[in-house]
């Protein structure tokens, strides 16, 4: 399968994925405990590469970390801007050029 076809497939299911898995409430508590235990005291920035809907990026940010999420899906990364109580950065490598400077 070519990259363009794979990208189209991911884009087509992004809304369903976000509905089913796009919340911290959908994450196994053991996984969240693992992230907190292993990254909770991190001094530097944390990059969530392939962040999808960004729910784990927001979780890490809410732990007080400087968390950044990056995704190839515009739709997924744009849905997470409101998930975090703290300021987080979410970017899509595909739509960053089309975003206004205030949302980059």
C-alpha distances in whole Angstrom, upper triangle without the diagonal:
4,7,8,6,7,10,11,10,13,15,16,17,19,22,22,21,24,26,25,25,26,30,32,33,30,30,31,35,34,31,33,36,34,33,37,38,36,35,39,41,38,40,37,34,32,28,26,22,20,23,21,24,26,29,29,29,32,33,34,35,38,39,40,37,36,33,30,26,23,20,17,18,21,22,22,24,27,28,29,32,34,33,36,39,39,37,34,31,28,26,22,21,19,23,25,27,27,29,33,35,36,33,31
4,5,5,6,9,10,11,13,14,16,17,19,22,22,21,24,27,26,26,26,30,32,34,31,31,33,36,35,32,34,37,35,33,37,38,36,35,38,40,38,39,36,33,31,27,25,21,19,22,20,24,26,28,29,29,32,33,33,35,37,38,39,36,35,31,28,25,22,19,15,17,20,21,21,23,25,27,28,30,33,33,35,38,38,36,32,30,26,24,20,18,17,20,23,24,24,27,30,32,34,31,29
4,5,5,6,9,10,11,12,14,16,16,20,21,19,21,24,24,24,24,27,29,31,29,28,31,34,33,30,31,34,32,30,34,36,33,32,35,37,34,36,33,30,27,23,21,18,15,19,17,20,22,25,25,25,28,30,30,31,34,35,36,33,31,28,25,21,18,15,12,13,16,18,18,19,22,24,25,27,30,30,31,35,34,32,29,26,23,20,16,15,13,17,19,20,21,23,27,28,30,27,25
4,5,5,6,9,10,10,12,15,15,19,20,19,21,24,24,24,24,27,30,32,29,29,32,35,35,31,33,36,34,32,35,37,35,34,37,39,36,37,34,31,28,25,23,19,17,19,18,20,23,25,26,26,29,31,31,32,34,36,37,34,32,29,25,22,19,15,12,12,15,16,17,19,21,22,24,26,29,29,31,35,34,32,29,26,22,20,16,14,12,15,18,19,19,22,25,27,29,26,24
4,5,5,6,9,10,10,13,14,17,18,18,20,22,23,23,23,27,29,31,28,28,31,34,34,31,32,36,34,32,36,38,36,35,37,40,37,39,36,33,30,26,24,21,18,20,18,20,23,26,27,27,29,31,32,33,35,37,38,35,34,30,27,24,20,17,14,14,16,17,18,20,22,23,25,27,30,30,32,36,36,34,30,28,24,22,18,17,15,18,21,22,22,24,28,30,31,28,27
4,5,5,6,9,10,11,12,16,16,15,18,20,20,20,20,24,26,28,25,25,27,30,30,27,29,32,30,29,32,34,32,31,34,36,34,36,33,30,27,23,21,18,14,17,15,18,20,23,23,24,26,28,28,30,32,33,35,32,31,27,24,21,18,14,11,12,15,15,15,18,20,21,22,25,28,27,29,33,33,31,28,25,22,20,16,16,14,17,20,21,22,23,27,29,30,27,25
4,5,5,6,9,10,10,14,15,14,16,19,19,19,19,22,25,27,24,24,27,30,30,27,28,31,30,28,31,33,31,30,32,35,32,34,31,28,25,21,19,16,13,15,13,15,18,21,22,22,24,26,27,27,30,31,32,30,28,25,22,18,15,11,8,8,11,12,13,14,17,18,20,22,25,25,27,30,30,28,25,22,19,16,13,12,10,13,16,18,18,20,23,25,26,23,22
4,5,5,6,9,10,13,14,14,16,18,19,19,19,23,26,27,25,26,28,31,32,29,30,33,32,30,33,36,34,33,35,38,35,37,34,31,28,24,22,19,16,17,15,17,19,22,24,24,26,28,29,30,32,34,35,32,31,27,24,21,18,14,11,10,12,12,13,16,17,18,20,23,25,25,28,32,32,30,27,24,21,18,15,15,12,14,18,19,18,20,24,26,27,24,23
4,5,5,7,9,12,12,12,14,16,17,17,18,21,24,25,23,23,26,29,30,27,28,32,30,29,32,34,33,32,34,37,35,37,34,31,28,24,21,19,15,17,14,16,19,21,22,23,25,27,28,29,31,33,34,32,31,27,25,21,18,15,12,11,14,13,13,16,18,18,20,23,26,25,28,31,32,30,27,25,21,20,16,17,15,17,20,22,21,23,26,29,29,26,25
4,5,5,6,10,10,9,11,14,14,14,14,18,21,22,20,20,23,26,27,24,25,28,27,25,29,31,29,28,30,33,31,33,31,27,24,21,18,16,12,13,10,12,15,17,19,19,21,23,24,25,27,29,31,29,27,24,21,17,15,11,9,8,11,10,10,13,15,15,17,20,22,22,24,28,28,27,24,22,18,17,14,14,13,15,18,20,20,20,24,26,27,23,22
4,6,5,8,10,10,11,14,15,15,15,18,21,23,21,22,25,28,29,26,26,30,29,27,30,33,31,30,32,34,32,34,31,28,25,22,19,17,13,14,11,12,15,18,20,20,21,24,25,26,27,30,31,29,28,24,21,17,15,11,9,6,8,8,9,11,13,13,16,18,21,21,23,27,27,26,23,21,17,15,12,14,11,13,16,18,17,18,21,24,24,21,20
4,6,7,9,10,11,13,14,15,15,19,22,23,21,22,25,29,30,27,28,31,31,29,32,35,33,32,34,37,35,37,35,31,28,25,22,20,16,17,13,14,18,19,22,22,24,26,27,28,30,32,33,32,31,27,24,21,19,15,13,10,12,10,11,14,15,15,18,21,22,22,25,29,30,29,26,24,20,19,16,17,15,16,19,21,20,21,24,27,27,24,24
4,6,5,6,9,10,11,12,12,16,19,20,17,19,22,25,26,24,25,28,28,26,29,32,31,30,32,35,33,35,33,30,27,24,20,19,15,15,11,12,16,17,19,20,22,23,25,26,27,29,31,30,29,25,23,19,18,14,13,11,13,10,10,14,15,14,16,20,21,20,23,27,28,27,24,23,19,19,16,18,17,18,21,23,22,22,25,28,28,24,24
4,6,5,6,9,10,10,10,14,17,18,16,17,20,23,25,22,22,26,26,24,27,29,29,27,29,32,30,32,30,27,24,21,17,16,13,12,8,9,12,14,16,17,18,20,22,23,24,26,28,26,26,22,20,16,15,11,11,8,9,7,6,10,11,10,13,16,17,17,20,23,24,24,21,19,16,15,13,16,14,15,18,20,19,19,22,24,24,20,21
4,5,5,6,9,10,9,13,16,17,15,17,21,23,25,23,23,27,27,25,27,30,30,29,30,33,32,34,32,28,25,23,20,19,16,14,11,9,13,14,17,18,18,20,23,23,24,27,28,27,27,23,21,18,17,14,14,11,11,8,8,11,12,10,12,15,16,16,19,23,24,24,21,20,17,17,16,18,17,17,19,22,20,20,23,25,24,21,22
4,5,5,6,8,9,12,16,16,13,16,19,22,24,22,22,26,26,25,27,30,30,29,30,33,32,35,33,30,27,24,21,20,17,16,12,11,15,15,17,19,20,21,23,24,25,27,29,28,28,25,23,20,19,16,16,13,14,11,10,14,15,13,15,18,19,18,21,24,26,26,23,23,20,20,18,21,20,20,23,25,24,23,26,29,28,24,25
4,5,5,6,7,10,13,14,11,13,16,19,21,18,19,23,22,21,24,27,26,25,27,30,29,31,30,26,23,21,17,17,13,12,9,8,12,12,14,16,17,18,20,22,22,24,26,25,25,22,20,17,16,14,14,12,14,11,9,12,14,12,13,17,17,16,19,22,24,24,21,21,17,18,16,19,18,19,21,24,23,23,26,28,27,23,23
4,6,5,4,8,11,12,10,12,16,18,21,18,18,22,22,20,22,26,25,24,25,28,27,30,28,25,22,20,16,16,13,11,8,6,9,9,12,14,14,15,18,19,20,22,24,23,23,20,18,15,15,13,14,11,12,9,7,10,11,8,10,13,14,12,16,19,21,21,18,18,15,16,15,18,18,18,20,23,22,21,23,25,24,20,21
4,6,6,8,12,11,10,13,16,18,21,19,19,23,23,22,24,27,27,26,27,30,30,32,31,28,25,23,20,20,17,15,12,10,13,12,15,17,16,17,20,21,21,23,26,25,26,22,22,19,19,17,18,15,16,12,10,13,14,11,12,15,15,14,17,20,22,23,21,21,18,20,19,22,21,21,23,26,25,23,26,28,26,23,24
4,6,8,11,10,8,10,13,16,18,17,17,21,21,21,23,25,26,25,26,30,29,32,31,28,25,23,19,20,17,15,12,11,13,12,14,17,17,17,20,22,21,23,26,26,26,23,22,19,20,18,19,16,18,15,12,15,17,14,14,18,17,15,18,21,24,24,22,22,20,21,20,23,23,23,25,28,27,26,29,30,29,25,26
4,6,8,9,6,7,11,14,16,13,14,17,18,17,19,22,22,21,22,26,25,28,27,24,21,19,16,16,14,12,10,8,10,9,10,13,14,14,16,18,18,20,23,22,23,19,19,16,17,15,17,15,17,14,11,13,15,13,12,16,16,13,16,19,21,22,19,20,17,19,18,21,21,22,23,27,26,25,27,29,27,24,24
4,7,9,7,9,13,15,17,14,14,18,18,17,19,22,22,21,21,25,24,26,25,22,19,18,14,15,13,10,8,5,7,6,9,11,11,12,14,16,16,18,20,20,20,17,16,14,15,13,15,13,14,12,9,10,12,9,8,12,12,10,13,16,18,18,16,16,14,16,16,19,20,20,21,24,23,22,24,25,24,20,21
4,5,5,7,11,12,15,13,12,16,17,15,16,20,21,19,19,23,23,25,25,22,19,18,15,17,15,12,11,8,9,5,8,11,10,9,13,14,14,16,18,18,19,16,17,15,17,16,19,17,17,15,12,13,14,11,9,12,12,8,11,14,16,17,15,17,15,18,19,22,23,22,23,27,26,24,26,26,24,21,22
4,5,5,8,9,12,10,8,12,14,12,13,16,17,16,16,20,20,23,22,20,17,17,14,17,16,13,13,10,9,6,7,10,9,7,10,12,11,13,16,16,18,15,16,15,17,17,20,19,20,18,15,15,16,14,11,14,13,9,11,13,15,17,15,17,16,19,20,23,25,24,25,28,28,26,27,28,26,23,23
4,6,8,9,12,11,10,13,15,15,15,18,20,19,19,22,23,26,26,24,21,21,18,20,19,16,15,13,13,9,10,14,12,10,14,16,14,15,19,19,21,19,20,18,21,20,23,22,22,20,17,18,19,16,14,17,15,12,13,15,18,20,19,21,19,22,23,26,28,27,28,32,31,29,30,31,29,26,26
4,7,9,12,11,10,14,15,15,16,19,20,20,20,24,24,27,27,24,21,21,17,19,17,15,14,12,13,10,11,14,14,12,15,17,16,18,21,21,23,20,20,18,20,19,22,20,21,19,16,17,19,16,15,18,17,13,15,18,20,22,20,21,20,22,22,25,26,26,27,31,30,29,31,32,30,26,27
4,6,8,7,7,10,11,11,13,15,16,16,17,21,21,24,24,22,19,18,15,17,16,14,13,13,12,9,9,12,13,11,13,16,15,16,19,19,21,18,19,17,19,19,21,20,22,20,17,18,20,17,15,18,18,14,15,18,20,21,19,21,19,22,22,25,26,27,27,31,31,29,31,32,30,27,27
4,5,5,7,9,10,11,13,14,16,17,17,21,22,25,25,24,20,20,17,19,18,16,17,16,16,13,12,15,16,13,15,18,17,17,20,20,22,20,21,20,22,22,24,24,25,24,20,21,23,21,19,22,21,18,18,21,22,24,22,24,22,25,25,28,29,30,31,34,34,33,35,35,33,30,30
4,5,5,6,9,10,10,12,14,15,15,19,20,23,24,23,20,21,18,21,20,18,19,18,17,14,12,15,15,12,14,17,15,15,18,19,21,19,21,21,23,23,26,26,28,26,22,23,25,22,20,22,22,18,18,19,21,23,22,24,23,26,27,30,31,32,32,36,36,34,36,36,34,31,31
4,5,5,6,9,10,10,12,14,14,18,19,23,23,23,19,20,18,20,20,19,20,20,18,15,13,16,17,14,15,18,17,16,19,19,22,20,22,21,24,24,27,27,29,28,24,24,27,25,22,25,24,20,20,22,23,25,23,25,24,27,28,30,32,33,33,37,37,35,37,37,35,32,32
4,5,5,6,9,10,11,12,13,16,17,21,21,20,16,17,14,17,17,15,16,17,15,13,10,13,14,11,12,16,15,14,18,17,19,17,19,18,20,20,23,23,25,25,21,21,24,22,19,22,22,18,18,20,21,22,20,22,21,23,24,26,28,29,29,33,34,32,34,34,32,29,29
4,5,5,6,9,10,10,10,14,15,19,19,18,15,16,14,17,17,15,16,16,14,11,8,11,12,8,9,13,12,11,14,14,17,15,17,16,19,20,23,23,25,24,20,20,22,21,18,20,19,16,15,17,18,19,18,20,19,22,24,26,28,29,28,32,33,30,32,32,30,27,27
4,5,5,6,8,10,9,13,15,18,19,19,16,18,16,19,20,18,20,20,17,15,12,14,15,11,11,14,14,11,15,15,18,17,19,19,22,23,27,27,29,28,24,24,26,24,21,23,23,19,18,19,19,22,20,22,22,25,27,29,31,32,32,35,36,34,35,35,33,30,30
4,5,5,6,8,9,12,13,17,18,17,15,16,15,17,18,17,19,19,17,15,12,14,15,12,11,15,15,13,16,15,17,16,18,18,21,22,25,26,28,28,24,23,26,25,22,24,24,20,19,21,21,22,20,22,22,24,26,27,30,31,31,34,35,33,35,34,33,30,29
4,6,5,6,7,10,11,14,15,14,11,13,11,14,16,14,17,17,14,13,9,11,12,9,8,11,12,10,13,11,14,12,15,15,18,19,23,23,25,25,21,20,23,22,19,20,21,17,16,18,17,19,17,18,18,21,23,24,27,28,27,31,32,30,31,31,29,26,26
4,6,5,4,8,10,13,14,14,12,15,14,17,19,17,19,19,16,14,11,12,13,9,8,11,11,8,10,10,13,13,16,17,20,22,25,26,27,27,23,22,25,23,20,21,21,18,16,17,16,18,17,19,20,23,25,27,30,30,29,33,34,31,32,31,30,27,27
4,6,6,8,10,14,15,16,14,17,16,19,21,19,22,22,19,18,14,15,16,13,11,14,14,11,13,13,16,15,18,19,22,24,28,29,30,30,27,25,28,27,23,25,25,21,19,20,20,22,20,22,23,26,28,29,32,33,32,36,37,34,36,34,33,31,30
4,6,8,8,12,13,14,11,14,14,17,19,18,21,22,19,17,14,14,16,13,11,14,15,12,14,12,15,14,17,18,20,22,26,27,29,29,26,24,27,26,23,24,25,22,20,21,20,21,19,21,22,24,26,27,30,31,30,33,35,33,34,33,32,29,28
4,6,5,9,10,10,8,11,12,15,17,16,19,20,16,16,12,12,13,11,8,11,12,9,10,8,11,10,13,15,18,20,24,25,26,27,24,22,24,24,21,21,22,19,17,18,17,18,16,17,19,21,23,24,28,28,27,30,32,30,31,29,28,26,25
4,6,9,11,11,10,14,14,18,20,18,21,21,17,16,13,12,13,11,8,10,10,7,8,7,11,11,15,16,20,22,26,27,28,28,25,23,25,24,21,21,21,19,16,16,15,17,16,18,19,22,25,27,30,30,28,32,33,31,31,30,28,26,25
4,6,9,11,11,15,16,19,22,20,24,24,20,19,16,15,16,14,11,12,13,9,9,8,11,12,16,18,22,25,28,29,30,31,28,25,28,27,24,24,24,21,19,19,17,18,17,19,21,24,27,28,31,32,30,33,35,32,33,31,29,28,26
4,6,8,8,12,14,17,20,18,22,22,19,19,15,14,15,14,10,11,13,10,10,7,9,10,13,16,19,22,26,27,28,29,26,23,26,26,22,22,23,21,18,19,16,17,16,17,19,21,24,25,29,29,27,30,32,30,30,28,27,26,24
4,7,9,13,15,18,22,20,24,24,21,21,18,16,17,16,13,13,15,12,10,8,8,11,14,17,20,23,27,28,29,30,27,25,27,27,24,23,24,23,19,20,17,17,16,17,20,22,25,25,29,29,27,30,32,29,30,27,26,25,23
4,7,10,13,15,19,18,22,22,19,20,17,14,16,16,12,12,15,13,11,8,7,9,11,14,17,20,24,26,26,28,25,22,24,25,22,21,23,22,19,19,16,16,14,15,17,19,21,22,26,26,24,26,29,26,27,24,24,22,20
4,7,10,12,16,15,18,19,15,17,14,11,13,14,10,10,13,12,11,7,5,6,7,11,13,17,20,22,22,24,21,18,21,22,18,18,20,19,16,17,14,13,11,11,13,15,18,19,22,22,20,23,25,23,23,21,20,19,17
4,6,9,13,12,15,16,13,14,11,8,11,12,8,9,12,11,11,7,6,5,6,8,11,14,18,20,20,22,19,16,19,20,17,17,19,17,15,17,14,13,11,11,12,14,16,17,21,21,19,23,25,22,24,22,21,19,17
4,6,9,9,12,14,11,13,11,8,11,12,10,11,14,14,14,10,9,6,5,6,8,11,14,16,17,19,16,14,17,18,15,16,18,17,15,18,16,14,11,10,10,11,13,14,17,18,16,20,22,20,22,20,20,18,15
4,6,5,9,11,8,10,8,6,10,11,9,11,14,14,15,12,11,7,6,5,6,9,12,14,15,17,13,11,15,15,13,14,17,15,14,17,16,15,11,10,9,10,12,13,16,17,16,20,21,20,22,21,21,18,16
4,5,9,11,10,12,11,9,13,14,13,14,18,18,19,15,14,11,8,6,5,7,9,12,14,16,13,11,15,16,14,16,19,17,17,21,19,18,14,12,10,10,10,11,14,15,15,18,20,19,22,21,21,18,16
4,6,9,9,11,11,10,13,15,15,16,19,20,21,18,17,13,11,7,6,5,7,9,12,13,10,10,13,14,13,15,18,17,17,21,20,19,15,13,10,10,9,10,12,14,15,18,19,19,21,22,22,18,17
4,6,5,8,7,7,10,11,12,13,15,17,18,15,15,11,9,5,6,5,9,9,11,12,8,8,11,11,10,12,15,13,14,17,17,16,12,11,8,9,9,11,13,15,15,18,19,18,20,21,20,17,15
4,5,8,9,9,11,13,14,15,17,19,20,19,18,14,12,8,8,6,8,7,9,9,5,6,10,9,9,12,14,13,15,18,18,18,14,13,10,10,9,12,13,14,15,18,18,17,20,21,21,17,16
4,6,8,9,10,12,14,14,16,18,19,18,17,14,12,9,10,8,11,9,10,8,5,5,8,6,6,9,11,10,12,16,16,16,13,12,9,11,11,14,14,14,15,19,18,17,19,21,19,16,16
4,5,5,6,9,10,10,12,14,16,14,14,10,9,6,8,8,12,11,12,11,8,6,9,8,6,8,10,8,9,13,13,13,10,9,7,10,11,14,15,15,15,19,19,17,19,20,18,15,15
4,5,5,6,9,10,10,13,15,14,14,11,11,9,12,12,15,14,15,14,10,10,12,10,7,10,10,7,8,12,13,13,11,12,10,13,15,18,19,19,19,23,23,20,22,23,21,17,18
4,5,5,6,8,10,11,13,12,12,9,10,9,11,12,16,16,17,16,13,12,14,13,10,12,13,10,10,13,13,14,11,12,11,14,16,18,20,20,20,24,24,22,24,24,22,19,19
4,5,5,6,9,10,11,9,9,6,6,6,9,11,15,15,16,16,12,10,13,12,9,10,12,9,8,12,11,11,8,9,8,11,13,16,18,18,18,21,22,19,21,21,19,16,15
4,5,5,6,9,10,10,10,7,9,9,12,14,17,17,17,16,13,11,13,12,8,9,9,6,5,8,8,9,7,9,9,13,15,18,20,20,19,23,23,20,21,21,18,16,16
4,5,5,6,9,9,11,9,11,11,15,16,20,19,20,19,16,14,16,15,11,12,12,8,7,9,10,11,10,12,13,16,18,21,23,23,22,26,26,24,25,24,22,19,20
4,5,5,7,6,8,6,9,10,14,16,20,20,21,21,17,16,17,17,13,14,14,11,9,11,10,11,9,11,13,16,18,21,23,23,22,26,26,24,25,24,22,20,19
4,5,5,5,6,5,8,10,14,17,20,20,20,20,18,15,16,16,12,12,12,10,7,8,6,7,6,9,11,15,18,20,23,22,21,24,25,22,22,21,19,17,17
4,5,7,9,9,12,13,17,19,23,23,23,22,19,17,18,17,13,13,12,10,6,6,6,9,9,12,14,18,21,24,26,25,24,27,27,24,25,24,21,19,20
4,6,9,9,13,15,18,21,25,25,25,25,22,20,21,20,16,16,16,13,10,10,9,12,11,15,16,20,23,25,28,27,26,30,30,27,28,26,24,22,22
4,7,9,12,15,18,21,25,26,25,26,23,20,21,21,17,16,16,14,11,10,8,10,10,13,16,19,23,25,28,27,25,28,29,26,26,24,22,21,21
4,6,9,12,16,19,23,23,24,24,21,19,20,20,17,16,17,15,12,12,9,10,9,12,14,17,20,22,25,25,23,26,27,24,25,23,21,20,19
4,7,10,14,17,21,22,22,23,20,17,19,19,16,15,16,15,12,13,10,9,7,9,12,14,18,19,23,22,20,23,24,22,22,20,18,17,16
4,7,10,14,17,18,18,19,17,14,16,16,13,13,14,13,11,12,10,9,6,7,9,12,15,17,20,20,18,21,22,20,21,19,18,16,14
4,7,10,14,15,15,17,14,11,13,15,12,11,14,13,12,14,12,10,6,5,6,8,11,13,16,16,14,17,19,16,18,16,16,13,11
4,7,10,12,12,14,11,8,11,12,10,11,13,12,12,15,14,12,8,6,5,6,8,11,13,14,13,16,17,15,17,17,16,13,12
4,7,9,10,12,10,7,11,13,11,12,16,15,15,18,17,15,11,8,6,5,6,7,10,11,10,14,15,14,16,16,16,13,11
4,5,7,9,8,6,10,12,11,13,16,16,17,20,19,17,14,11,8,6,5,6,8,10,10,14,15,14,17,18,18,15,13
4,7,9,8,8,11,13,14,15,19,19,20,24,23,21,17,14,11,8,5,5,6,8,10,12,13,14,17,18,19,16,14
4,5,5,6,9,10,12,14,17,17,19,23,22,20,17,15,11,9,6,8,7,8,10,13,13,13,17,18,19,15,14
4,6,5,6,9,11,12,15,16,18,21,21,19,16,14,10,8,5,8,7,6,8,11,10,10,13,15,16,12,12
4,6,5,7,9,11,14,15,17,21,21,19,17,15,11,11,9,12,10,9,12,14,13,12,15,18,17,14,14
4,6,6,7,10,12,12,15,18,19,18,15,13,10,10,8,12,11,11,13,16,15,14,17,19,18,14,15
4,6,6,8,11,11,13,16,16,14,11,10,6,6,6,10,10,9,10,14,13,12,14,16,15,11,11
4,6,6,9,11,13,16,16,14,12,10,7,8,8,12,12,10,10,13,12,10,12,14,13,9,10
4,6,7,8,11,14,15,14,13,12,10,11,11,15,15,13,14,17,16,14,16,17,16,12,14
4,5,5,8,11,12,11,9,10,8,10,12,15,16,15,15,18,17,15,16,17,15,12,13
4,6,7,10,10,9,8,8,7,10,12,16,17,15,14,17,16,13,14,15,12,9,11
4,6,8,9,9,9,11,11,14,16,19,20,18,18,21,19,16,17,17,14,12,14
4,7,9,10,9,11,11,14,16,20,21,20,19,23,22,19,20,20,17,15,16
4,5,7,7,10,11,15,17,21,22,21,20,23,23,20,20,20,17,15,16
4,7,9,12,14,18,20,24,26,24,23,26,25,22,22,21,18,16,18
4,6,10,12,16,19,22,24,23,21,24,24,21,20,19,16,15,16
4,7,10,13,17,19,22,20,18,21,21,17,17,16,13,12,12
4,7,10,13,16,19,17,15,19,19,16,16,15,13,11,11
4,7,10,13,15,14,12,15,16,13,14,12,11,9,8
4,7,10,12,11,10,13,14,11,13,13,12,9,8
4,6,9,8,6,10,11,9,12,12,12,9,7
4,5,5,6,9,10,9,13,13,14,11,9
4,6,6,8,10,11,14,14,16,13,11
4,6,8,9,10,14,15,17,14,12
4,5,5,7,10,12,14,11,10
4,5,5,8,9,11,9,7
4,6,8,9,12,11,9
4,7,9,12,10,9
4,6,8,6,6
4,5,6,7
4,6,5
4,6
4
